[in-house]
Amino acid sequence: MKMNSLTTLVLNAQQIEQKISRMAWEVFEKNHQESHIIIAGISPKGSILAQRLSKHLSYISSIVVEVIEIKLDKVNPLSSPLQVSSHSELNDKVVVLVDDVIKSGKTLMYGAQYFLNQPIKKLMTAILIDRNYKIFPIKADVVGLSLATTLQEHVTVDLGKKEAVYLN
């Protein structure tokens, strides 16, 4: 990402990793009695975070963690059907829906819709950056960082070679 004078580094790679680790501990603490958890990442960045959250959770607990990917059009979610990478057995399972940033709650709400028609035990949400501008009635249960921003500001999460979270 090109840095300009209005771009602020919010989290560096090490801090992102620390946030994901802490999020894994929180998911574990809220579900320590479970033997199997499904982590569903909203593509693309939520899927990357779901994989990393899964690794941390598997490292700190004996819970079997399965990762699935949710694909939807984030701009116009009703334009095409939501796609799920795997039709795992969801019956009586805890599902953790993961994305990188929550602003209005729209993407998370549409991602959660799929699971409302499934016989799951519990649905949780995990978000790396919570911007606190909910328009839709959904909240982040597990948050890496709550960030006070203006509506005009943009949060960029880079999970590539140079990992960072920027505010611009």
VOPAGU-2260 file (C-alpha; in pm, 1 decimal, decimal comma):
REM VOPAGU-2260
SITE   aa  ch    i         X         Y         Z
SITE  MET   A    0       0,0       0,0       0,0
SITE  LYS   A    1     122,7     345,5     -83,8
SITE  MET   A    2     158,0     553,6     229,2
SITE  ASN   A    3      60,2     918,8     219,5
SITE  SER   A    4      56,5    1188,6     484,6
SITE  LEU   A    5    -301,0    1101,0     580,1
SITE  THR   A    6    -235,5     728,7     626,7
SITE  THR   A    7    -187,2     604,5     981,5
SITE  LEU   A    8     -45,5     266,9    1073,5
SITE  VAL   A    9    -289,3     112,4    1323,6
SITE  LEU   A   10    -141,5    -238,6    1361,4
SITE  ASN   A   11     182,3    -388,1    1235,1
SITE  ALA   A   12     231,0    -758,8    1152,6
SITE  GLN   A   13     333,6    -853,4    1507,4
SITE  GLN   A   14      37,4    -669,1    1657,7
SITE  ILE   A   15    -203,7    -837,9    1413,6
SITE  GLU   A   16     -66,2   -1176,5    1519,9
SITE  GLN   A   17    -108,7   -1082,8    1887,8
SITE  LYS   A   18    -470,3    -978,4    1824,0
SITE  ILE   A   19    -546,5   -1305,8    1643,6
SITE  SER   A   20    -388,9   -1503,7    1928,6
SITE  ARG   A   21    -595,2   -1317,3    2187,0
SITE  MET   A   22    -908,8   -1367,2    1977,2
SITE  ALA   A   23    -838,4   -1743,6    1968,9
SITE  TRP   A   24    -811,3   -1748,1    2348,4
SITE  GLU   A   25   -1144,1   -1565,5    2375,3
SITE  VAL   A   26   -1314,9   -1809,6    2137,2
SITE  PHE   A   27   -1170,9   -2096,0    2342,6
SITE  GLU   A   28   -1281,1   -1944,8    2675,0
SITE  LYS   A   29   -1637,0   -1903,4    2546,2
SITE  ASN   A   30   -1644,5   -2257,2    2402,4
SITE  HIS   A   31   -1404,6   -2462,8    2617,9
SITE  GLN   A   32   -1664,0   -2737,4    2661,5
SITE  GLU   A   33   -1698,0   -2795,2    2284,4
SITE  SER   A   34   -1524,9   -3079,9    2104,6
SITE  HIS   A   35   -1573,5   -2939,2    1751,7
SITE  ILE   A   36   -1603,9   -2581,8    1621,2
SITE  ILE   A   37   -1667,5   -2452,9    1269,0
SITE  ILE   A   38   -1488,4   -2130,5    1176,6
SITE  ALA   A   39   -1647,8   -1965,7     872,7
SITE  GLY   A   40   -1444,2   -1692,1     706,6
SITE  ILE   A   41   -1604,3   -1437,3     477,2
SITE  SER   A   42   -1390,4   -1428,1     163,2
SITE  PRO   A   43   -1137,6   -1297,0      96,2
SITE  LYS   A   44    -975,5   -1151,3     410,0
SITE  GLY   A   45   -1212,1   -1312,6     659,2
SITE  SER   A   46   -1109,5   -1650,4     515,5
SITE  ILE   A   47    -741,7   -1574,3     576,4
SITE  LEU   A   48    -819,9   -1466,7     931,7
SITE  ALA   A   49   -1033,1   -1780,1     984,4
SITE  GLN   A   50    -738,5   -2001,5     885,6
SITE  ARG   A   51    -506,8   -1817,6    1122,0
SITE  LEU   A   52    -760,3   -1818,5    1405,2
SITE  SER   A   53    -801,3   -2193,0    1350,1
SITE  LYS   A   54    -425,0   -2250,9    1381,9
SITE  HIS   A   55    -408,6   -2058,4    1708,1
SITE  LEU   A   56    -716,6   -2234,5    1845,8
SITE  SER   A   57    -577,1   -2576,5    1754,0
SITE  TYR   A   58    -247,4   -2486,6    1922,5
SITE  ILE   A   59    -405,0   -2382,7    2254,2
SITE  SER   A   60    -683,3   -2643,0    2278,2
SITE  SER   A   61    -788,0   -2994,1    2184,9
SITE  ILE   A   62   -1100,3   -2867,4    2006,7
SITE  VAL   A   63   -1132,0   -2998,6    1652,2
SITE  VAL   A   64   -1150,2   -2690,5    1430,8
SITE  GLU   A   65   -1290,7   -2697,4    1080,2
SITE  VAL   A   66   -1264,3   -2394,3     851,8
SITE  ILE   A   67   -1514,5   -2315,7     579,4
SITE  GLU   A   68   -1531,1   -2021,5     340,1
SITE  ILE   A   69   -1828,5   -1795,5     276,8
SITE  LYS   A   70   -1840,9   -1604,1     -52,4
SITE  LEU   A   71   -2084,2   -1321,0    -109,4
SITE  ASP   A   72   -2101,9    -993,5    -296,3
SITE  LYS   A   73   -2017,9    -744,0     -21,9
SITE  VAL   A   74   -2149,9    -443,6    -216,1
SITE  ASN   A   75   -2478,5    -599,7    -329,1
SITE  PRO   A   76   -2533,4    -921,9    -132,1
SITE  LEU   A   77   -2871,5    -993,9    -290,1
SITE  SER   A   78   -2730,6    -989,2    -645,5
SITE  SER   A   79   -2601,6   -1345,8    -625,3
SITE  PRO   A   80   -2649,9   -1636,1    -385,8
SITE  LEU   A   81   -2412,7   -1682,4     -97,7
SITE  GLN   A   82   -2166,1   -1967,7    -155,0
SITE  VAL   A   83   -2029,7   -2197,4     116,1
SITE  SER   A   84   -1709,2   -2392,7      44,5
SITE  SER   A   85   -1816,3   -2703,0     233,4
SITE  HIS   A   86   -2142,2   -2844,6     349,4
SITE  SER   A   87   -2005,8   -2971,7     677,1
SITE  GLU   A   88   -2224,3   -3129,8     937,2
SITE  LEU   A   89   -2339,7   -2821,3    1127,1
SITE  ASN   A   90   -2590,5   -2998,6    1348,3
SITE  ASP   A   91   -2543,6   -2885,9    1709,5
SITE  LYS   A   92   -2207,6   -2718,3    1634,4
SITE  VAL   A   93   -2073,1   -2380,4    1736,0
SITE  VAL   A   94   -2002,3   -2162,6    1432,9
SITE  VAL   A   95   -1769,1   -1862,5    1448,8
SITE  LEU   A   96   -1824,0   -1623,1    1157,4
SITE  VAL   A   97   -1504,8   -1424,6    1081,9
SITE  ASP   A   98   -1432,0   -1109,4     883,1
SITE  ASP   A   99   -1158,2    -847,2     884,9
SITE  VAL   A  100   -1355,5    -524,6     945,9
SITE  ILE   A  101   -1708,5    -451,4    1060,4
SITE  LYS   A  102   -1845,7    -108,3     981,6
SITE  SER   A  103   -2220,7    -114,7     917,5
SITE  GLY   A  104   -2268,5    -486,5     988,4
SITE  LYS   A  105   -2414,0    -550,9     641,3
SITE  THR   A  106   -2160,9    -812,8     528,1
SITE  LEU   A  107   -2169,8    -993,4     859,9
SITE  MET   A  108   -2549,8    -992,4     863,7
SITE  TYR   A  109   -2573,7   -1147,3     516,7
SITE  GLY   A  110   -2298,6   -1396,5     603,6
SITE  ALA   A  111   -2486,8   -1498,5     917,8
SITE  GLN   A  112   -2809,0   -1547,9     723,0
SITE  TYR   A  113   -2692,2   -1885,3     588,5
SITE  PHE   A  114   -2645,0   -2023,7     938,8
SITE  LEU   A  115   -2989,5   -1913,2    1055,7
SITE  ASN   A  116   -3136,5   -2190,9     840,1
SITE  GLN   A  117   -2903,8   -2455,2     985,1
SITE  PRO   A  118   -2946,0   -2658,2    1307,0
SITE  ILE   A  119   -2641,7   -2501,9    1475,9
SITE  LYS   A  120   -2587,4   -2481,7    1850,6
SITE  LYS   A  121   -2454,1   -2124,2    1861,0
SITE  LEU   A  122   -2338,4   -1852,5    1620,4
SITE  MET   A  123   -2057,8   -1618,7    1722,6
SITE  THR   A  124   -1884,1   -1344,7    1527,5
SITE  ALA   A  125   -1513,4   -1260,2    1534,5
SITE  ILE   A  126   -1377,3    -942,2    1376,7
SITE  LEU   A  127   -1022,9    -807,7    1363,3
SITE  ILE   A  128   -1129,2    -438,7    1348,1
SITE  ASP   A  129   -1463,7    -309,9    1482,7
SITE  ARG   A  130   -1543,9      42,2    1359,1
SITE  ASN   A  131   -1861,1      74,0    1570,7
SITE  TYR   A  132   -2098,9     212,0    1302,4
SITE  LYS   A  133   -2369,1     -52,1    1312,4
SITE  ILE   A  134   -2662,3      -1,4    1078,5
SITE  PHE   A  135   -2761,7    -368,0    1091,9
SITE  PRO   A  136   -2854,1    -540,4    1420,7
SITE  ILE   A  137   -2543,7    -756,5    1456,4
SITE  LYS   A  138   -2240,5    -719,9    1678,1
SITE  ALA   A  139   -1892,8    -858,8    1699,7
SITE  ASP   A  140   -1863,7   -1109,3    1986,7
SITE  VAL   A  141   -1485,2   -1133,0    1964,4
SITE  VAL   A  142   -1294,3    -820,8    1859,1
SITE  GLY   A  143    -926,0    -773,9    1789,6
SITE  LEU   A  144    -940,8    -393,8    1808,6
SITE  SER   A  145   -1222,2    -140,0    1842,4
SITE  LEU   A  146   -1132,0     165,1    1640,4
SITE  ALA   A  147   -1302,7     502,9    1663,7
SITE  THR   A  148   -1316,3     648,7    1313,4
SITE  THR   A  149   -1516,4     899,8    1116,2
SITE  LEU   A  150   -1749,0     774,5     843,7
SITE  GLN   A  151   -1519,8     934,1     584,4
SITE  GLU   A  152   -1213,4     740,0     700,8
SITE  HIS   A  153   -1127,5     400,9     556,4
SITE  VAL   A  154    -965,5     103,7     727,8
SITE  THR   A  155    -739,1    -109,8     509,8
SITE  VAL   A  156    -634,6    -455,5     627,4
SITE  ASP   A  157    -336,5    -593,5     436,6
SITE  LEU   A  158    -278,5    -964,2     498,5
SITE  GLY   A  159     -26,4   -1009,6     218,2
SITE  LYS   A  160     352,3    -998,4     235,6
SITE  LYS   A  161     356,3    -670,9     428,0
SITE  GLU   A  162      87,0    -724,9     690,9
SITE  ALA   A  163     -61,7    -417,2     848,7
SITE  VAL   A  164    -381,9    -231,8     927,7
SITE  TYR   A  165    -401,4     127,4     808,3
SITE  LEU   A  166    -643,0     413,7     864,7
SITE  ASN   A  167    -673,5     665,8     583,3
